[in-house]
Amino acid sequence: MRITNDLILRSTPQACVSKDGQQTGAYGPCFETAAARPPQHEGFFAMLMLAVTCAAMPALAMDDQATYWRFDGRVEKRRTSVAPATEWATSAWIGDDSTKLRLQNSGVLDDSGRIDNEGGTKGIDNRFFYSRRISDFWDAKAGVQFTVFDQGVTRSGFAAGVEGLAPYGIHVDAVMGVSQTGVVSARLEANYDVVLSQKLIAQPFLEAMLASQDDPAIQLGSGLARYEVGLRLRYEITKEVAPYVGVSFEQFTGNTANFVAAEGGPTSNVRALVGLKVWF
């Protein structure tokens, strides 16, 4: 509206004052007085300004309901002497400020190409959510989940949770779900960016998962099944592309640790991380 008002002001006839026999106005030479100007020009300029104003109003209103989209991706090599693996995590959404459709995909493959169950807490996981803003910094979301584990075992079900920024800028993603086997699970992921310089950012992170009962087919035990804490240090070549290195500690607990040990896997891991983070 400021641009429109400015145009109206500039097009408004200004008083002309004679100077050395030539009429001048506020915006330069003026060769005819307002009285000499054909009256239909006034109507033309008024209609033009009205059209500009009407065209600007819907555009301003549409900006409040504009549709946006975003993609975030991360892929990393998880180096350890016992169980090296490759992990990826991607997410994409489309929507406006209040509602979004979200698609998430993540997974872990060991160096032989097999799906790593991570004690029934990973596999290759796919989630589709409908989310809605419930406050300035939080979205509530609900949807479906489908996960593929080693040897073709699958789990599907419903999931719901919240995602947003906690105090001090901590990003939190908390989801509860129920699978077709009746297992109720809760998953928490949290991270926080510590800006060390314009290009260098440290990100401590936490992952944890709990289950209501055992699911031996995927090595998942009841109670706290797994937690992982770590730190990633990334260098932003641009805001959209950032390689990183890091370290993490992972621990399986309770019956999950028993299932993992029975399959010959380690119940705890210290890993070196090397990866790439992108978004657009």
C-alpha positions as CSV (number, residue, x, y, z in Angstrom):
1,M,0.0,0.0,0.0
2,R,2.9,2.4,0.5
3,I,3.9,2.0,-3.1
4,T,0.4,2.6,-4.3
5,N,0.0,5.7,-2.2
6,D,3.3,7.0,-3.5
7,L,2.1,6.5,-7.1
8,I,-1.1,8.4,-6.3
9,L,0.9,11.2,-4.8
10,R,3.2,11.5,-7.8
11,S,0.3,11.5,-10.2
12,T,-1.7,14.1,-8.3
13,P,-1.7,17.4,-10.2
14,Q,0.6,19.9,-8.7
15,A,0.2,23.7,-8.8
16,C,2.2,25.3,-11.6
17,V,4.0,28.6,-11.1
18,S,5.3,30.7,-13.9
19,K,9.0,31.1,-14.0
20,D,10.6,33.1,-16.9
21,G,7.5,32.6,-18.9
22,Q,7.5,28.8,-18.5
23,Q,5.2,26.9,-16.1
24,T,6.9,24.6,-13.7
25,G,5.6,22.1,-11.1
26,A,7.0,20.1,-8.2
27,Y,8.3,17.4,-10.5
28,G,9.6,19.4,-13.4
29,P,8.5,21.5,-16.3
30,C,4.7,21.9,-16.7
31,F,3.4,23.0,-20.0
32,E,-0.3,23.3,-19.3
33,T,-2.3,24.4,-16.3
34,A,-4.8,22.2,-14.5
35,A,-7.6,24.2,-16.0
36,A,-6.3,23.6,-19.6
37,R,-5.9,19.8,-19.0
38,P,-8.7,17.8,-20.8
39,P,-11.1,16.6,-18.1
40,Q,-11.0,13.0,-19.2
41,H,-7.3,12.7,-18.1
42,E,-8.4,13.1,-14.5
43,G,-10.8,10.1,-14.9
44,F,-8.0,8.1,-16.7
45,F,-5.5,8.7,-13.9
46,A,-8.1,7.9,-11.2
47,M,-9.1,4.7,-12.9
48,L,-5.4,3.7,-13.3
49,M,-4.7,4.2,-9.7
50,L,-7.8,2.3,-8.7
51,A,-6.8,-0.6,-10.9
52,V,-3.2,-0.6,-9.4
53,T,-4.7,-0.5,-5.9
54,C,-7.1,-3.4,-6.5
55,A,-4.4,-5.5,-8.1
56,A,-2.1,-4.9,-5.2
57,M,-4.6,-5.9,-2.5
58,P,-5.1,-9.5,-3.5
59,A,-1.4,-10.0,-3.9
60,L,-0.8,-8.8,-0.4
61,A,-3.5,-11.0,0.9
62,M,-2.1,-14.1,-1.0
63,D,1.3,-13.6,0.6
64,D,-0.2,-14.6,4.0
65,Q,-1.3,-17.9,2.5
66,A,1.6,-18.6,0.2
67,T,2.7,-22.2,-0.3
68,Y,6.3,-23.1,0.4
69,W,8.3,-26.3,0.4
70,R,11.6,-27.4,1.8
71,F,13.9,-30.5,1.6
72,D,16.6,-31.4,4.2
73,G,19.0,-34.3,3.8
74,R,21.9,-35.9,5.7
75,V,24.0,-38.9,4.8
76,E,26.9,-40.1,6.9
77,K,29.4,-42.9,7.2
78,R,29.4,-44.3,10.8
79,R,32.9,-45.7,11.4
80,T,33.5,-48.3,14.1
81,S,35.8,-51.3,14.3
82,V,32.8,-53.6,15.1
83,A,29.8,-52.4,13.1
84,P,30.5,-49.8,10.4
85,A,27.4,-48.6,8.6
86,T,26.0,-45.8,6.4
87,E,23.0,-43.8,7.7
88,W,20.8,-41.3,5.9
89,A,17.9,-39.1,7.0
90,T,15.8,-37.0,4.7
91,S,12.7,-34.9,5.2
92,A,10.5,-32.8,3.0
93,W,7.4,-30.7,3.5
94,I,5.0,-28.6,1.5
95,G,2.4,-26.2,2.9
96,D,1.9,-22.7,4.4
97,D,2.5,-21.2,7.7
98,S,-0.2,-23.1,9.5
99,T,-0.5,-26.5,7.8
100,K,2.0,-28.8,6.1
101,L,2.3,-32.2,4.5
102,R,5.5,-33.9,5.7
103,L,7.4,-36.9,4.3
104,Q,10.3,-38.4,6.1
105,N,12.7,-41.3,5.1
106,S,15.7,-42.6,7.0
107,G,17.7,-45.8,7.2
108,V,20.9,-47.6,8.1
109,L,22.8,-50.1,5.9
110,D,25.8,-52.0,7.1
111,D,28.9,-52.4,4.9
112,S,27.6,-55.6,3.4
113,G,24.5,-53.8,2.2
114,R,22.1,-55.4,4.8
115,I,19.6,-53.3,6.7
116,D,20.7,-52.6,10.2
117,N,17.8,-53.0,12.6
118,E,19.7,-51.1,15.4
119,G,17.8,-53.1,17.9
120,G,14.4,-52.6,16.2
121,T,14.8,-48.8,16.4
122,K,16.0,-48.0,12.9
123,G,15.6,-50.2,9.7
124,I,14.4,-48.2,6.7
125,D,11.7,-46.0,8.0
126,N,9.1,-44.1,6.0
127,R,6.6,-41.6,7.6
128,F,3.9,-39.4,6.1
129,F,2.4,-36.7,8.4
130,Y,-0.2,-34.0,8.2
131,S,0.9,-31.2,10.6
132,R,-0.7,-28.1,11.9
133,R,0.8,-25.2,13.8
134,I,-0.4,-25.1,17.4
135,S,1.8,-22.2,18.6
136,D,4.5,-19.9,17.3
137,F,7.2,-22.5,17.6
138,W,5.4,-25.9,17.6
139,D,3.6,-28.1,15.1
140,A,1.4,-31.1,16.0
141,K,1.4,-33.9,13.5
142,A,-0.3,-37.2,12.8
143,G,0.1,-39.8,10.1
144,V,1.3,-43.3,9.1
145,Q,4.6,-45.1,9.3
146,F,6.0,-48.1,7.4
147,T,9.4,-49.6,8.3
148,V,11.4,-52.4,6.6
149,F,13.8,-54.4,8.7
150,D,16.4,-57.0,7.9
151,Q,15.2,-60.2,6.2
152,G,12.2,-58.4,4.8
153,V,10.3,-58.0,8.2
154,T,8.0,-55.0,8.1
155,R,6.1,-53.0,10.6
156,S,3.4,-50.4,9.8
157,G,1.1,-48.3,12.0
158,F,-0.1,-44.9,13.1
159,A,2.1,-42.2,14.6
160,A,1.5,-38.8,16.1
161,G,3.6,-36.2,17.9
162,V,5.0,-32.7,18.0
163,E,7.9,-30.9,16.4
164,G,9.4,-27.5,17.1
165,L,11.8,-25.3,19.1
166,A,12.1,-25.6,22.8
167,P,13.6,-22.8,24.9
168,Y,17.2,-21.9,24.0
169,G,16.6,-22.9,20.4
170,I,16.7,-26.7,20.9
171,H,15.0,-28.5,18.0
172,V,12.8,-31.3,19.3
173,D,10.9,-34.1,17.4
174,A,8.9,-36.3,19.6
175,V,6.6,-39.0,18.1
176,M,4.5,-41.8,19.6
177,G,3.3,-44.7,17.4
178,V,1.5,-48.0,17.5
179,S,2.3,-50.8,15.1
180,Q,0.1,-53.6,13.7
181,T,1.7,-56.0,16.4
182,G,0.3,-53.8,19.2
183,V,3.7,-52.4,20.2
184,V,3.4,-48.8,21.4
185,S,6.7,-46.8,20.9
186,A,8.0,-43.4,21.7
187,R,10.9,-41.7,19.9
188,L,12.7,-38.6,20.8
189,E,15.2,-36.6,18.8
190,A,16.8,-33.4,19.9
191,N,19.6,-31.2,18.6
192,Y,21.0,-27.7,19.1
193,D,23.2,-25.5,16.9
194,V,26.1,-23.8,18.5
195,V,27.5,-21.2,16.2
196,L,31.3,-21.0,16.5
197,S,31.8,-18.7,13.5
198,Q,30.0,-17.7,10.3
199,K,30.9,-21.0,8.7
200,L,31.6,-23.4,11.6
201,I,28.7,-24.9,13.6
202,A,28.7,-27.5,16.3
203,Q,25.6,-29.6,16.8
204,P,25.1,-31.8,19.9
205,F,22.3,-34.3,19.5
206,L,20.3,-36.9,21.3
207,E,18.2,-39.9,20.1
208,A,16.2,-42.2,22.3
209,M,13.4,-44.8,21.8
210,L,11.1,-46.7,24.2
211,A,8.7,-49.6,23.6
212,S,5.7,-51.0,25.5
213,Q,6.6,-54.6,24.9
214,D,9.0,-57.0,23.2
215,D,9.1,-57.5,19.5
216,P,11.7,-60.3,19.1
217,A,11.4,-60.5,15.3
218,I,13.0,-57.0,15.0
219,Q,15.2,-57.3,18.1
220,L,13.1,-54.7,20.0
221,G,12.8,-55.0,23.7
222,S,10.4,-53.3,26.2
223,G,11.3,-50.2,28.1
224,L,14.2,-47.9,27.0
225,A,15.5,-49.8,24.0
226,R,18.3,-47.5,22.8
227,Y,19.8,-44.1,23.2
228,E,22.6,-42.2,21.4
229,V,24.4,-39.0,22.1
230,G,26.9,-37.2,20.0
231,L,28.3,-34.1,18.4
232,R,28.5,-33.1,14.7
233,L,30.8,-30.3,13.6
234,R,29.9,-28.9,10.2
235,Y,31.5,-26.4,7.9
236,E,29.0,-24.5,5.8
237,I,30.5,-24.1,2.3
238,T,27.1,-22.4,1.6
239,K,24.0,-22.3,3.8
240,E,22.7,-25.2,1.7
241,V,25.7,-27.5,1.7
242,A,27.8,-28.4,4.7
243,P,30.2,-31.4,5.2
244,Y,30.8,-32.5,8.8
245,V,32.6,-34.8,11.1
246,G,31.5,-36.0,14.5
247,V,31.5,-38.6,17.2
248,S,28.7,-40.5,18.9
249,F,28.0,-43.0,21.7
250,E,25.2,-45.6,21.3
251,Q,23.9,-47.9,24.0
252,F,21.2,-50.6,23.8
253,T,19.5,-51.4,27.1
254,G,17.2,-54.0,28.7
255,N,15.8,-56.8,26.5
256,T,16.9,-54.9,23.4
257,A,20.5,-55.4,24.4
258,N,19.8,-59.1,25.0
259,F,18.3,-59.5,21.5
260,V,21.2,-57.6,19.9
261,A,23.8,-59.7,21.8
262,A,22.0,-62.9,20.8
263,E,22.5,-62.0,17.2
264,G,26.2,-61.4,17.7
265,G,26.0,-57.6,17.7
266,P,27.6,-55.1,20.1
267,T,25.4,-53.6,22.8
268,S,27.3,-50.3,22.7
269,N,29.2,-48.4,20.1
270,V,31.5,-45.4,19.9
271,R,31.5,-44.1,16.3
272,A,33.4,-41.6,14.2
273,L,31.0,-39.8,11.9
274,V,31.8,-38.3,8.4
275,G,28.9,-36.9,6.4
276,L,27.2,-34.2,4.3
277,K,24.2,-32.1,5.2
278,V,22.1,-30.3,2.5
279,W,18.9,-28.4,2.3
280,F,17.0,-26.4,-0.3
